[in-house]
Amino acid sequence: MFSVAAHGHVNPSLEVIRELVARGHRVTYAVPESFAGVVAATGAEPRTFTTTLPAPDARQAWEGGLVDHLRLFMADAGRALPQLRRLYEDDRPDLVLYDPMAYAAPVLAGRWGVPAVQLSPHAVAWEGYEEDLAAGRVGPAHTWLANDGVSIGQGRVARRPERCIALVSELLQPHADRVDRSVYAFTGPSRGDGGRPEGWARPERAEKVALVSLGTLFTRAGDFYRACVEAFADMPGWHLVLQIGAGTDPAVLGEVPPHVEVRSWVPQAAVLAQADVFVTHAGAGSAHEGLLHEVPMVAVPRAVDQFGNAEMLESLGVARRLSADGLTPDVLRETVLGLLADPALPGRFAGIRRRLASEGGAPRAADLVEAALGAARTAAG
């Protein structure tokens, strides 16, 4: 397995890797050193390389458009490639798994003459996407999908995979009926820790709990966090868990009420298991965790796939979408209360629960990996 230095790309693959190890496969996982611990916890062997990607809190480095971000990942892959060649010089794998941004992986697979299967942590392009984009039928929410097949300079192109296991639910896939099933298979998200997340306790006096998180990137959002504090300041019985990330100094919030818990990081699954509402950036990982834990969401997207995820969540009837620009405490408070007052929420979540269960999660993803491995061995022998 090959990935990049980003939680949203590493974390979705971990349960699949854990499942493969449990089935007796020897799995190595090439990843920057900062992720070696979570990889080792799956039973896989970390193979670490030096990354050139900016730190999550380096906001200026991550500003810009889609192609700017792709160039960061491509430059990182170029510097990682010789390191990875050395790491695997005497240990050629039978099968390569890789994140869509780990551009060096399919290059190595081609040189080694072994099959490669992409593990996508987000939605994928559908058949006719390029034509839809050229004709203006793709809205801003989904233009980020142009990373499949887009030119990123000097003749380098990020191409679509030959085979992909999408670790996402079809519920968050735009135009799912137009996705090529000979290439893409959806297995849905995987619930980690056996579905029993630990690491956070709901306060005894909390009648309701709200979690606010913008993920690990784009967390320098002092105005947004202050609006959240003000929105919940005068809501009796509520406890607010506010994750502000590494990019915001808690001092910018000023004095906060005692029922507001400010943290740079929280065990998100543990909080969601006990939360009543989730104010989220709608990154793929967070959107799926909200669905798995059946928590109504207020989606406040900020970049790339988050806009599309927010749109899909709203269409499922379990979320309401707001713009981060000019968000006021009153609007946020009214949106939360209006969302929770919807009597149809339990029925919608029951349908979503059945759909997610049918997609198979990590066990089905591992089945598909084993099928690819078996096919490769048959072809070789």
C-alpha positions as CSV (number, residue, x, y, z in Angstrom):
1,M,0.0,0.0,0.0
2,F,1.2,3.5,-0.9
3,S,-0.2,6.7,0.4
4,V,0.6,10.4,1.2
5,A,0.9,12.6,4.3
6,A,-2.7,13.4,4.8
7,H,-5.2,12.0,7.3
8,G,-8.0,12.0,4.8
9,H,-6.0,9.7,2.5
10,V,-4.4,7.4,5.0
11,N,-7.3,6.8,7.5
12,P,-9.9,5.4,5.1
13,S,-7.5,2.6,4.1
14,L,-6.5,1.4,7.6
15,E,-9.4,-1.0,8.2
16,V,-8.9,-2.6,4.8
17,I,-5.2,-3.1,5.6
18,R,-6.1,-4.5,9.1
19,E,-8.5,-7.0,7.4
20,L,-5.9,-8.1,4.9
21,V,-3.3,-8.7,7.7
22,A,-5.9,-10.6,9.8
23,R,-6.4,-12.9,6.8
24,G,-2.8,-13.8,6.7
25,H,-1.4,-11.5,4.1
26,R,2.0,-9.8,4.5
27,V,1.3,-6.1,4.0
28,T,3.8,-3.3,3.8
29,Y,2.6,0.3,3.8
30,A,4.7,3.1,2.3
31,V,3.9,6.3,4.2
32,P,5.6,9.3,5.7
33,E,7.0,8.8,9.3
34,S,4.2,10.8,11.0
35,F,1.8,8.0,10.0
36,A,4.0,5.0,10.9
37,G,2.2,4.5,14.2
38,V,-1.3,4.2,12.9
39,V,-0.1,1.9,10.1
40,A,1.8,-0.3,12.5
41,A,-1.4,-0.6,14.7
42,T,-3.1,-2.5,11.8
43,G,-0.4,-5.1,11.8
44,A,1.2,-3.9,8.5
45,E,4.8,-3.0,8.2
46,P,5.4,0.8,7.7
47,R,8.0,1.7,5.1
48,T,8.7,5.3,5.7
49,F,9.8,8.0,3.2
50,T,10.4,11.7,3.5
51,T,7.5,13.8,2.2
52,T,7.7,17.3,0.8
53,L,4.0,18.1,1.3
54,P,3.3,21.2,3.5
55,A,2.1,20.6,7.0
56,P,-1.7,20.6,7.5
57,D,-1.5,24.0,9.3
58,A,0.6,25.6,6.5
59,R,-2.5,27.4,5.2
60,Q,-0.7,29.6,2.6
61,A,1.0,26.5,1.0
62,W,-2.5,24.9,0.6
63,E,-4.1,27.9,-0.9
64,G,-4.8,28.0,-4.6
65,G,-6.9,25.9,-7.0
66,L,-7.1,22.3,-7.9
67,V,-4.1,22.2,-10.2
68,D,-1.9,23.9,-7.6
69,H,-2.8,21.2,-5.1
70,L,-2.1,18.5,-7.7
71,R,1.3,20.0,-8.4
72,L,2.2,19.7,-4.7
73,F,1.3,16.0,-4.8
74,M,3.1,15.4,-8.1
75,A,6.2,17.1,-6.8
76,D,6.0,15.0,-3.6
77,A,5.7,11.8,-5.8
78,G,8.7,12.8,-7.8
79,R,10.9,13.1,-4.7
80,A,9.4,10.0,-3.2
81,L,9.9,7.7,-6.2
82,P,13.7,7.1,-5.8
83,Q,13.1,6.5,-2.0
84,L,10.4,4.0,-2.7
85,R,12.5,2.2,-5.3
86,R,15.2,1.7,-2.7
87,L,12.7,0.6,0.0
88,Y,11.4,-2.2,-2.3
89,E,14.6,-3.0,-4.2
90,D,14.8,-6.5,-2.7
91,D,11.1,-7.0,-1.9
92,R,8.9,-6.7,-4.9
93,P,5.2,-7.1,-4.0
94,D,2.7,-9.3,-5.7
95,L,0.1,-6.5,-5.8
96,V,0.2,-2.7,-5.4
97,L,-2.5,-0.8,-3.6
98,Y,-2.4,3.0,-3.8
99,D,-4.1,6.2,-2.9
100,P,-5.1,8.4,-5.9
101,M,-2.5,11.0,-4.9
102,A,0.3,8.5,-4.5
103,Y,1.3,9.0,-8.2
104,A,4.6,7.1,-7.7
105,A,2.8,3.8,-7.0
106,P,1.4,3.0,-10.4
107,V,4.7,3.9,-11.9
108,L,6.5,1.4,-9.7
109,A,3.8,-1.3,-10.4
110,G,4.4,-0.8,-14.1
111,R,8.2,-1.2,-13.7
112,W,7.7,-4.3,-11.6
113,G,5.1,-5.8,-13.9
114,V,2.6,-6.3,-11.1
115,P,-1.1,-5.3,-11.0
116,A,-2.1,-2.1,-9.2
117,V,-5.5,-1.4,-7.6
118,Q,-6.4,2.1,-6.4
119,L,-8.1,2.6,-3.0
120,S,-10.0,5.8,-3.4
121,P,-11.0,7.7,-0.2
122,H,-13.5,9.9,-2.1
123,A,-16.0,9.9,-4.9
124,V,-14.8,9.0,-8.4
125,A,-15.4,10.4,-11.9
126,W,-18.4,9.0,-13.8
127,E,-18.7,8.0,-17.5
128,G,-19.1,11.2,-19.5
129,Y,-17.6,13.4,-16.8
130,E,-15.2,15.1,-19.1
131,E,-18.0,15.9,-21.6
132,D,-20.2,17.2,-18.8
133,L,-17.3,19.4,-17.6
134,A,-16.6,20.8,-21.1
135,A,-20.3,21.5,-21.6
136,G,-20.7,23.3,-18.3
137,R,-23.0,20.7,-16.8
138,V,-20.6,20.0,-13.9
139,G,-21.1,22.5,-11.1
140,P,-18.3,23.8,-8.9
141,A,-19.1,21.1,-6.3
142,H,-17.7,18.4,-8.6
143,T,-15.1,20.1,-10.7
144,W,-12.4,18.8,-8.4
145,L,-12.9,15.4,-10.0
146,A,-10.9,16.7,-12.9
147,N,-7.8,15.3,-11.1
148,D,-8.5,12.1,-13.1
149,G,-7.0,12.9,-16.5
150,V,-6.0,16.5,-15.9
151,S,-2.7,17.8,-17.2
152,I,-0.4,19.2,-14.5
153,G,2.4,20.4,-16.6
154,Q,5.5,19.2,-18.4
155,G,3.5,16.4,-20.1
156,R,2.5,14.8,-16.8
157,V,-1.0,13.6,-16.6
158,A,-2.9,12.0,-13.6
159,R,-4.7,9.2,-15.4
160,R,-7.7,7.2,-14.3
161,P,-7.0,3.8,-12.7
162,E,-7.4,0.5,-14.4
163,R,-9.0,-0.9,-11.3
164,C,-10.4,1.1,-8.2
165,I,-12.0,0.1,-5.0
166,A,-13.9,3.2,-3.8
167,L,-13.9,3.2,0.0
168,V,-17.0,5.4,0.0
169,S,-20.7,4.9,-0.2
170,E,-22.6,5.2,-3.4
171,L,-24.8,7.6,-1.3
172,L,-22.1,10.2,-1.7
173,Q,-21.2,9.4,-5.3
174,P,-22.6,11.9,-7.9
175,H,-24.1,10.1,-10.9
176,A,-23.5,6.7,-9.4
177,D,-25.5,5.1,-12.2
178,R,-22.9,6.4,-14.7
179,V,-19.9,5.0,-13.0
180,D,-18.1,2.2,-14.9
181,R,-18.4,-0.9,-12.7
182,S,-15.8,-2.8,-14.7
183,V,-13.3,-0.3,-13.1
184,Y,-14.9,1.0,-9.9
185,A,-16.4,-1.0,-7.0
186,F,-18.0,0.8,-4.0
187,T,-17.5,-0.8,-0.6
188,G,-18.6,2.0,1.6
189,P,-16.8,3.3,4.7
190,S,-15.4,1.1,7.4
191,R,-16.1,1.6,11.1
192,G,-12.9,1.3,13.0
193,D,-12.2,-0.1,16.5
194,G,-14.9,-2.7,16.1
195,G,-17.6,0.0,16.1
196,R,-16.8,0.8,19.8
197,P,-14.8,4.0,19.7
198,E,-13.3,5.2,23.0
199,G,-11.5,8.2,24.2
200,W,-14.2,10.8,25.1
201,A,-16.9,10.9,27.8
202,R,-20.1,12.8,27.5
203,P,-20.5,15.2,30.4
204,E,-23.1,14.0,32.9
205,R,-25.2,17.2,32.7
206,A,-25.1,17.4,28.9
207,E,-28.6,17.0,27.5
208,K,-27.3,17.4,24.0
209,V,-23.9,17.4,22.4
210,A,-22.7,19.2,19.3
211,L,-19.3,18.6,17.6
212,V,-17.7,21.2,15.4
213,S,-14.8,20.2,13.3
214,L,-13.2,21.4,10.0
215,G,-10.9,18.5,9.7
216,T,-7.1,18.8,9.6
217,L,-6.6,21.3,6.7
218,F,-8.0,24.9,6.4
219,T,-8.4,25.1,10.2
220,R,-7.4,28.7,10.5
221,A,-10.9,29.9,10.9
222,G,-11.1,32.1,13.9
223,D,-14.3,34.0,12.8
224,F,-16.1,30.7,12.1
225,Y,-15.2,29.2,15.5
226,R,-16.2,32.4,17.3
227,A,-19.6,32.2,15.6
228,C,-20.0,28.6,16.8
229,V,-19.2,29.6,20.4
230,E,-21.7,32.4,20.2
231,A,-24.4,30.2,18.6
232,F,-24.3,27.7,21.4
233,A,-23.5,30.1,24.3
234,D,-27.1,30.6,25.2
235,M,-28.5,27.1,24.4
236,P,-29.5,25.5,27.7
237,G,-28.5,21.9,28.2
238,W,-26.0,21.8,25.3
239,H,-22.4,20.9,25.5
240,L,-20.2,22.0,22.5
241,V,-17.0,20.2,21.5
242,L,-15.1,22.6,19.4
243,Q,-12.1,21.1,17.5
244,I,-10.0,24.1,16.2
245,G,-7.0,22.2,14.8
246,A,-3.4,23.3,14.8
247,G,-4.1,26.4,12.7
248,T,-6.0,28.5,15.3
249,D,-4.8,29.9,18.6
250,P,-7.5,29.3,21.3
251,A,-6.8,32.8,22.5
252,V,-8.7,34.2,19.4
253,L,-11.9,32.8,20.9
254,G,-11.7,35.0,23.9
255,E,-13.5,33.8,27.0
256,V,-15.7,30.7,26.4
257,P,-18.6,29.4,28.5
258,P,-17.9,26.4,30.7
259,H,-20.1,24.1,28.5
260,V,-17.8,24.8,25.5
261,E,-14.9,22.3,25.2
262,V,-12.1,23.7,23.0
263,R,-9.5,21.2,21.7
264,S,-6.9,21.2,19.0
265,W,-7.9,17.5,18.2
266,V,-10.6,15.1,19.4
267,P,-11.2,11.4,18.8
268,Q,-13.9,12.2,16.3
269,A,-15.6,8.8,16.1
270,A,-15.8,8.6,19.9
271,V,-17.5,12.0,20.1
272,L,-19.9,11.3,17.2
273,A,-20.9,8.0,18.9
274,Q,-22.5,10.3,21.6
275,A,-23.3,13.5,19.7
276,D,-26.7,14.9,18.6
277,V,-25.4,17.2,15.8
278,F,-22.2,17.5,13.8
279,V,-21.1,20.8,12.3
280,T,-18.6,19.6,9.7
281,H,-16.6,20.7,6.6
282,A,-18.0,17.6,4.9
283,G,-14.8,16.0,4.0
284,A,-15.3,12.4,2.8
285,G,-14.1,10.9,6.0
286,S,-16.2,13.1,8.3
287,A,-19.3,12.8,6.1
288,H,-19.1,9.0,6.2
289,E,-18.5,9.0,10.0
290,G,-21.6,11.2,10.4
291,L,-23.7,8.7,8.4
292,L,-22.2,5.7,10.2
293,H,-23.1,7.2,13.6
294,E,-26.4,8.5,12.3
295,V,-25.7,12.1,13.5
296,P,-27.6,15.0,11.7
297,M,-25.1,17.3,10.1
298,V,-24.7,21.0,9.3
299,A,-22.3,21.0,6.4
300,V,-20.0,24.1,6.0
301,P,-17.7,23.1,3.1
302,R,-14.5,24.9,2.4
303,A,-12.6,23.1,-0.4
304,V,-12.5,20.5,-3.2
305,D,-14.8,17.4,-2.6
306,Q,-16.4,19.0,0.5
307,F,-18.9,21.0,-1.6
308,G,-20.0,17.9,-3.5
309,N,-20.3,15.9,-0.3
310,A,-22.3,18.6,1.3
311,E,-24.7,18.6,-1.7
312,M,-25.1,14.9,-1.5
313,L,-25.7,14.9,2.3
314,E,-28.4,17.5,1.9
315,S,-30.0,15.5,-0.8
316,L,-30.2,12.6,1.6
317,G,-32.2,14.7,4.0
318,V,-29.8,14.3,6.9
319,A,-27.9,17.6,6.6
320,R,-28.3,21.3,5.9
321,R,-25.7,23.2,4.0
322,L,-24.4,26.7,5.0
323,S,-21.7,28.9,3.5
324,A,-18.7,29.7,5.8
325,D,-18.6,33.2,4.4
326,G,-20.4,35.6,6.7
327,L,-21.9,32.8,8.8
328,T,-23.6,34.3,11.8
329,P,-24.4,32.7,15.2
330,D,-28.1,33.2,14.7
331,V,-28.1,31.5,11.3
332,L,-26.1,28.5,12.7
333,R,-28.3,28.2,15.8
334,E,-31.6,28.3,13.8
335,T,-30.2,25.8,11.3
336,V,-29.2,23.3,14.0
337,L,-32.5,23.6,15.8
338,G,-34.5,23.4,12.6
339,L,-32.6,20.3,11.5
340,L,-33.1,18.5,14.7
341,A,-36.8,19.3,14.6
342,D,-37.3,17.3,11.4
343,P,-39.4,14.2,12.4
344,A,-38.3,12.3,9.3
345,L,-34.7,12.0,10.3
346,P,-34.9,8.6,12.1
347,G,-36.5,7.0,9.1
348,R,-33.9,8.4,6.7
349,F,-31.1,7.2,8.8
350,A,-32.6,3.7,9.1
351,G,-32.6,3.5,5.3
352,I,-29.0,4.8,5.2
353,R,-28.0,2.2,7.8
354,R,-29.3,-0.6,5.6
355,R,-27.6,0.8,2.5
356,L,-24.2,1.1,4.2
357,A,-24.4,-2.4,5.6
358,S,-25.1,-3.8,2.2
359,E,-22.0,-2.2,0.7
360,G,-19.7,-4.5,2.7
361,G,-17.0,-2.2,4.2
362,A,-13.5,-3.5,4.8
363,P,-14.4,-7.2,4.5
364,R,-15.7,-6.7,0.9
365,A,-12.8,-4.5,0.0
366,A,-10.4,-7.2,1.2
367,D,-12.4,-9.7,-0.9
368,L,-11.8,-7.6,-4.0
369,V,-8.1,-7.2,-3.2
370,E,-7.8,-11.0,-2.8
371,A,-9.6,-11.5,-6.1
372,A,-7.2,-9.1,-7.8
373,L,-4.3,-11.0,-6.2
374,G,-5.7,-14.3,-7.3
375,A,-6.2,-13.1,-10.8
376,A,-2.6,-11.9,-10.9
377,R,-1.2,-15.2,-9.7
378,T,-3.3,-17.1,-12.3
379,A,-2.1,-14.9,-15.1
380,A,1.5,-15.3,-13.9
381,G,1.4,-19.0,-13.6
